[in-house]
Amino acid sequence: MFNITYLYNRIFDVNISIRVIVVLINIPIMILWYIAFVYNDFLCINPISYEMFIYLFLFYLYLNIYFYCDYPHPPLRHN
């Protein structure tokens, strides 16, 4: 998804910030995280442990917070 948005920003004269991208992508991904967490034992042949699942979720959450808060903002384009 980030590659598609990056290419879109390069082709068209619309600049979507990384903060907007992170927020928009997180809505469906949070639904998928919930489904994977609830149905982990049912959907997997070898389900991952609860601790490992929480570790992966917290790592994912940390990356999202980093990109949302600390990632530098792109400069505004002036015509």
C-alpha positions, 0 to 999 in steps of 0.5 A: 500500500505504501508503494502504491501511494508513493507512486500516486504521489509521484504521478499526480500532483496530490501529496498525501502525507504519511500520517493520512496514509497510516490512519487510512490503512490502519482501519481495515488492518485493525479489523484483520488483527481482531479476526486473526486474534479471535480465530487464531486457534480455529484458522491455523494448523499450528496456531501461534502462542498468545504471547507471540501474537501480542508481541507482533501486535505491539511491534506493529503498533510501535511502527505505526506510532513512529510513522505517525508521530516521528516521521518527517513531514514532506515539504509543501510543493509550491507552483 
